[in-house]
Amino acid sequence: MNEIVRGPAQSAYLGYWVGAPYTRRGYMTEALPLALSHAFLALGLHRVEANIMPTNRPSLALVRRPGEVLRHVAVRARRDTRPRGGV
């Protein structure tokens, strides 16, 4: 969780990454509900937002899975606007 906003909003952004050797092993499927439970119960947040690139189908599928904890997660698919190449 980052950019936690207190006051009326009580929200945060969610970021995550898994190295290639560890994909498709269920680690994020197990970790995401735990992180969100902590966000909503321990931190008292009302909303968690994940910005995911539309081409990242595994991440989109992860946050769209049905579940009681995921109902307050906003997903905003976005284009990759990072600069390409080196300096």
DRENDO-1510 file (C-alpha; in Angstrom, 1 decimal, always signed):
<recs>
REC; n; res; u; v; w
REC; 1; MET; +0.0; +0.0; +0.0 .
REC; 2; ASN; +1.2; +3.5; -0.8 .
REC; 3; GLU; +0.0; +7.0; -0.9 .
REC; 4; ILE; -2.4; +6.4; +2.0 .
REC; 5; VAL; -4.9; +9.2; +2.3 .
REC; 6; ARG; -6.5; +9.8; +5.6 .
REC; 7; GLY; -9.6; +11.9; +6.4 .
REC; 8; PRO; -12.9; +11.3; +4.6 .
REC; 9; ALA; -11.2; +9.4; +1.7 .
REC; 10; GLN; -9.4; +6.7; +3.7 .
REC; 11; SER; -7.8; +5.2; +0.6 .
REC; 12; ALA; -4.6; +3.9; -0.8 .
REC; 13; TYR; -2.9; +2.6; -4.0 .
REC; 14; LEU; -1.9; -1.0; -4.3 .
REC; 15; GLY; +1.2; -2.0; -6.1 .
REC; 16; TYR; +2.7; -5.5; -6.5 .
REC; 17; TRP; +5.2; -7.4; -8.5 .
REC; 18; VAL; +6.2; -11.0; -8.8 .
REC; 19; GLY; +9.4; -12.2; -10.4 .
REC; 20; ALA; +9.1; -14.4; -13.5 .
REC; 21; PRO; +10.3; -17.6; -11.8 .
REC; 22; TYR; +7.4; -17.3; -9.3 .
REC; 23; THR; +4.5; -16.6; -11.5 .
REC; 24; ARG; +1.5; -19.0; -11.8 .
REC; 25; ARG; +2.2; -20.5; -8.4 .
REC; 26; GLY; -0.6; -18.9; -6.6 .
REC; 27; TYR; +1.5; -16.5; -4.5 .
REC; 28; MET; -0.4; -13.4; -5.4 .
REC; 29; THR; -3.8; -15.2; -5.1 .
REC; 30; GLU; -2.9; -16.0; -1.5 .
REC; 31; ALA; -1.2; -12.6; -0.7 .
REC; 32; LEU; -3.7; -10.2; -2.2 .
REC; 33; PRO; -6.6; -11.0; +0.1 .
REC; 34; LEU; -4.3; -10.9; +3.1 .
REC; 35; ALA; -3.0; -7.4; +2.1 .
REC; 36; LEU; -6.5; -6.1; +1.4 .
REC; 37; SER; -7.8; -7.5; +4.8 .
REC; 38; HIS; -4.9; -5.6; +6.5 .
REC; 39; ALA; -5.8; -2.5; +4.5 .
REC; 40; PHE; -9.5; -2.5; +5.3 .
REC; 41; LEU; -9.4; -4.0; +8.9 .
REC; 42; ALA; -6.1; -2.9; +10.4 .
REC; 43; LEU; -5.6; +0.4; +8.6 .
REC; 44; GLY; -9.3; +1.3; +8.4 .
REC; 45; LEU; -9.2; +2.1; +4.7 .
REC; 46; HIS; -12.4; +2.4; +2.6 .
REC; 47; ARG; -10.9; +2.1; -0.8 .
REC; 48; VAL; -7.9; +0.5; -2.5 .
REC; 49; GLU; -7.0; +1.3; -6.1 .
REC; 50; ALA; -4.8; -0.7; -8.4 .
REC; 51; ASN; -3.6; +0.9; -11.7 .
REC; 52; ILE; -3.0; -2.0; -14.1 .
REC; 53; MET; -2.0; -1.9; -17.7 .
REC; 54; PRO; -4.7; -3.3; -19.9 .
REC; 55; THR; -2.3; -5.8; -21.5 .
REC; 56; ASN; -1.5; -7.3; -18.1 .
REC; 57; ARG; -4.2; -10.0; -18.1 .
REC; 58; PRO; -3.0; -12.0; -15.1 .
REC; 59; SER; -3.1; -8.9; -12.9 .
REC; 60; LEU; -6.5; -7.9; -14.2 .
REC; 61; ALA; -7.8; -11.4; -13.5 .
REC; 62; LEU; -6.3; -11.4; -10.1 .
REC; 63; VAL; -8.1; -8.3; -8.8 .
REC; 64; ARG; -11.4; -9.2; -10.6 .
REC; 65; ARG; -11.8; -12.6; -8.9 .
REC; 66; PRO; -14.9; -12.8; -6.8 .
REC; 67; GLY; -14.5; -12.3; -3.1 .
REC; 68; GLU; -15.9; -10.4; -0.2 .
REC; 69; VAL; -12.6; -8.5; +0.4 .
REC; 70; LEU; -12.3; -7.4; -3.2 .
REC; 71; ARG; -15.5; -5.5; -3.5 .
REC; 72; HIS; -14.0; -2.2; -2.5 .
REC; 73; VAL; -11.0; -2.5; -4.9 .
REC; 74; ALA; -11.1; -0.1; -7.8 .
REC; 75; VAL; -9.2; -1.2; -10.9 .
REC; 76; ARG; -8.2; +1.5; -13.4 .
REC; 77; ALA; -6.6; +0.0; -16.5 .
REC; 78; ARG; -4.1; +2.5; -18.0 .
REC; 79; ARG; -1.7; +2.7; -20.9 .
REC; 80; ASP; +2.0; +2.4; -20.3 .
REC; 81; THR; +3.3; +6.0; -20.5 .
REC; 82; ARG; +6.8; +5.3; -19.3 .
REC; 83; PRO; +9.5; +6.6; -21.6 .
REC; 84; ARG; +11.3; +4.0; -23.8 .
REC; 85; GLY; +15.0; +3.7; -24.2 .
REC; 86; GLY; +17.9; +4.9; -22.2 .
REC; 87; VAL; +19.4; +8.3; -21.4 .
</recs>
